[in-house]
Amino acid sequence: MKRWLVLLLAVCLLCGCAAGPQEASAQIFSMDTVIDITVYGDGAQDVLRDARAELVRLDGALSRHDSGSALAALNRGAGGPVAVEEELYDLLYAAAAYAADTGGCFDISVAPIMDAWNFTGDTPRVPSQAELEALAAHVGSERIVFDGGTVTLPEGMAVDLGGIAKGYASDRLAALFAQRGVTSAKVSLGGNIYVHGTKTDGSLWRVGVEDPNDPGNFLGAVELRDRFAITSGGYQRYFEQDGVTYYHIVDPKTGNVARSGLLSATVICGNGAMGDAFSTALFVMGLDAAVDFWRTYPVEFDMILADDDGHVYLTEGLRDCFDASIAEHEYEYIFLSKE
């Protein structure tokens, strides 16, 4: 879905005084978004360097627009088995499982449809219904064959990991922080946030949930530790044509823009890849199906759904950690229970 370039914009390494933990911060452009990382603790600068290197590695490995990437090679080999390394194999397998879990509301095989819309290009356009129907015939992760280290895409299919790669990247950084004994860290990958441990004073991190009606302001803030907070919303990337707004989240089953009645969907959980996939899927599902999915899915997660009627729906696990006082606009906040 996105052309991923790796360009170091700015690096600022800050050493704390002897009385406090070491701090290191960086801002880079990778995976087609601005990424901010702040790390605290002994060896923070070295950890930051390795985190930046890991993002560069993942950007190159998972971009389908980089002709030298393993993912691009897989797409070129559609129609026959292609040997892939374990990391890519496992990520593709997980993505296909999430597609099955969500009834196809998230699906990595929408690459040809996203190319037709060209949301990330200089000339986005509205494809004809006939074109979308023809392309939709090639969508369906259930037809990908996984077999002992090889992956086979049906002829005409291409996969794009843009809907899960940033979440997976945050998983990798979380693992790095844990391995290196980092006591406190925060990562922002566009709409993907990961907070590690607590702030240096022992308090919880406050993560703002952006207001889809007024980006730059917030629906509220959530206090978290060791959690991923990942948002999908139509306001993040869109274009207008003939007075109609077309945003970049499409329904994989139809190829059309997903007009589900939701303006944004935020997932808060302990797995970045899952949260990334599910935030898109919930947006496509719409309110009722999203709530049913949350109530029945065997892995616990929380969610915040904002609809186009001024309602904000929050799952019960957020009742004691969500603060709506920072919202600039009035919304009706409704907490959901499992029953």
Residue pairs with C-beta under 8 A, 6 or more apart in sequence:
1 110
1 111
1 114
1 119
1 120
1 160
1 162
1 163
1 248
2 31
2 32
2 65
2 120
2 160
2 162
3 32
3 63
3 65
3 120
4 30
4 31
4 32
4 59
4 62
4 63
4 65
4 66
5 29
5 30
5 32
5 59
6 28
6 29
6 30
6 55
6 56
6 59
6 60
7 28
7 29
7 30
8 28
8 29
8 52
9 27
9 28
9 29
9 34
10 26
10 27
10 28
11 26
11 27
11 28
11 52
12 25
12 26
12 27
13 24
13 25
13 26
13 45
13 48
14 23
14 24
14 25
15 22
15 23
15 24
15 45
16 22
16 23
16 40
20 200
21 40
21 41
21 42
21 44
21 183
21 184
21 200
22 40
22 41
22 42
22 43
22 44
22 45
23 38
23 39
23 40
23 44
24 38
24 39
24 44
24 45
24 47
24 48
25 36
25 37
25 38
25 39
25 48
26 36
26 37
26 48
26 51
26 52
27 34
27 35
27 36
27 37
28 34
28 35
28 37
28 52
28 55
29 35
30 55
30 56
30 59
31 55
31 58
31 59
31 165
31 166
31 169
31 189
31 190
32 120
32 162
33 166
33 189
33 190
34 188
34 190
35 55
35 187
35 188
35 189
35 190
36 186
36 187
36 188
37 48
37 51
37 52
37 173
37 185
37 186
37 187
37 188
38 185
38 186
38 187
39 47
39 48
39 51
39 177
39 182
39 184
39 185
40 182
40 183
40 184
40 185
40 200
41 47
41 181
41 182
41 183
41 184
41 185
42 181
43 180
43 181
44 182
46 180
47 176
47 177
47 180
47 182
50 176
50 180
51 173
51 176
51 177
51 187
54 169
54 172
54 173
54 176
55 169
55 173
58 165
58 168
58 169
58 172
60 66
60 68
60 69
61 69
61 70
61 71
61 87
61 88
62 69
62 71
62 88
62 91
62 161
62 165
62 168
63 69
63 71
63 72
64 71
64 72
64 75
64 111
64 158
64 159
64 160
64 161
65 72
66 72
70 84
70 85
70 88
71 88
71 159
71 161
73 82
74 82
74 84
74 88
74 151
74 153
74 159
75 111
75 153
75 158
75 159
77 153
78 153
78 154
78 155
78 156
78 157
78 158
79 152
79 153
79 154
79 155
80 152
81 145
81 147
81 150
81 151
81 152
82 150
82 151
82 152
82 153
83 149
83 150
84 92
84 149
84 150
84 151
86 149
89 146
89 149
89 151
91 161
91 164
91 165
91 168
91 273
92 108
92 144
92 146
92 151
92 159
92 161
93 146
94 164
94 273
95 106
95 108
95 141
95 159
95 161
95 164
95 273
95 277
96 108
96 141
96 142
96 144
96 146
98 106
98 164
98 273
98 274
98 277
98 278
98 281
99 106
99 107
99 108
99 109
99 141
99 142
99 252
99 277
100 141
100 142
101 297
102 277
102 278
102 281
102 285
102 293
104 139
104 140
104 141
104 252
104 253
105 251
105 252
105 253
105 280
105 281
105 282
105 284
105 285
105 289
106 163
106 164
106 252
106 277
106 278
106 280
106 281
106 284
107 139
107 140
107 141
107 252
108 141
108 159
108 160
108 161
108 163
108 164
109 138
109 139
109 140
109 141
109 144
109 153
109 157
109 158
109 159
109 252
110 139
110 160
110 250
110 252
110 255
111 158
111 159
111 160
112 135
112 138
112 139
112 156
112 157
112 158
113 127
113 132
113 135
113 136
113 139
113 250
113 252
113 255
114 160
114 162
114 248
114 250
116 125
116 127
116 131
116 132
116 135
116 255
117 124
117 125
117 126
117 127
117 246
117 248
117 250
118 124
118 125
119 237
119 238
119 239
119 248
120 237
120 248
124 239
124 246
125 241
126 241
126 246
127 135
127 255
132 254
132 255
132 256
133 255
135 255
136 252
136 253
136 254
136 255
137 156
138 154
138 156
138 157
138 158
139 157
139 252
139 253
139 255
140 157
141 159
143 154
143 157
144 151
144 152
144 153
144 154
144 157
144 159
145 151
145 152
153 159
161 168
163 276
163 277
163 280
164 273
164 276
164 277
165 276
166 189
166 190
166 192
166 272
166 276
167 192
167 228
167 230
167 271
167 272
167 273
167 274
167 275
167 276
167 277
168 272
168 273
168 276
169 189
169 272
170 187
170 189
170 192
170 194
170 228
170 272
171 228
171 271
171 272
171 273
173 185
173 187
173 194
174 194
174 196
174 226
174 228
174 272
176 182
177 185
177 196
177 197
178 196
182 196
182 197
183 197
183 200
184 196
184 197
184 198
184 199
184 200
185 195
185 196
185 197
186 193
186 194
186 195
186 196
186 205
187 193
187 194
187 195
187 196
190 236
191 210
191 230
191 231
191 232
191 233
191 236
191 279
192 228
192 229
192 230
192 231
192 272
192 275
192 276
193 207
193 228
193 229
193 230
194 227
194 228
194 229
194 272
195 205
195 207
195 224
195 225
195 226
195 227
195 229
196 226
197 225
197 226
198 204
198 205
198 225
199 205
204 223
204 224
204 225
204 321
205 223
205 224
205 225
206 221
206 222
206 223
206 323
207 221
207 222
207 223
207 224
207 229
208 218
208 220
208 221
208 326
209 218
209 219
209 220
209 221
209 222
209 229
209 231
209 266
209 304
210 216
210 217
210 218
210 219
210 231
210 233
210 264
211 217
211 218
211 219
211 306
211 327
211 328
211 329
212 233
212 234
212 235
212 263
212 264
212 306
213 235
213 263
213 306
213 329
214 328
214 329
215 235
217 327
217 328
217 329
218 326
218 327
218 328
219 304
219 306
219 312
219 324
219 327
219 331
220 304
220 312
220 322
220 323
220 324
220 325
220 326
220 327
220 333
221 322
221 323
221 326
222 229
222 268
222 304
222 318
222 321
222 322
222 323
223 321
223 323
224 268
224 321
226 270
227 268
227 269
227 270
228 267
228 268
228 269
228 270
228 271
228 272
228 275
229 266
229 267
229 268
229 275
230 266
230 267
230 268
230 272
230 275
230 276
230 278
230 279
231 264
231 265
231 266
231 267
231 279
232 249
232 264
232 265
232 266
232 279
232 280
232 282
232 283
233 249
233 263
233 264
233 265
233 283
233 306
234 245
234 247
234 248
234 249
234 257
234 263
234 264
234 283
235 247
235 263
235 264
236 247
236 248
237 247
237 248
238 245
238 246
238 247
238 248
239 245
239 246
240 246
246 257
247 257
249 257
249 258
249 280
249 283
249 284
250 256
250 257
250 258
250 284
251 257
251 258
251 284
252 284
258 283
258 284
260 283
260 284
260 285
260 286
260 287
261 286
261 287
261 307
261 308
261 309
262 282
262 283
262 286
262 287
262 290
262 305
262 306
262 307
262 308
263 306
263 307
263 308
264 283
264 304
264 305
264 306
265 279
265 280
265 282
265 283
265 290
265 303
265 304
265 305
265 306
266 279
266 303
266 304
266 305
267 274
267 275
267 276
267 278
267 279
267 282
267 301
267 302
267 303
268 275
268 301
268 302
268 303
268 304
268 318
269 275
269 278
269 299
269 300
269 301
269 302
271 299
274 299
274 301
275 301
278 301
278 303
281 293
282 290
282 293
282 294
282 303
282 305
285 293
287 305
287 307
287 313
290 303
290 305
291 313
291 336
294 301
294 303
294 315
294 336
295 338
300 317
301 315
302 314
302 315
302 317
302 318
303 313
303 314
303 315
304 312
304 313
304 314
304 315
304 318
304 322
305 312
305 313
305 314
306 312
306 313
306 331
307 313
310 330
310 331
310 332
311 331
311 332
311 333
311 334
312 324
312 331
312 332
312 333
312 334
313 334
313 335
313 336
314 322
314 333
314 334
314 335
314 336
315 335
315 336
316 335
316 336
316 337
316 338
318 335
319 335
324 331
324 333
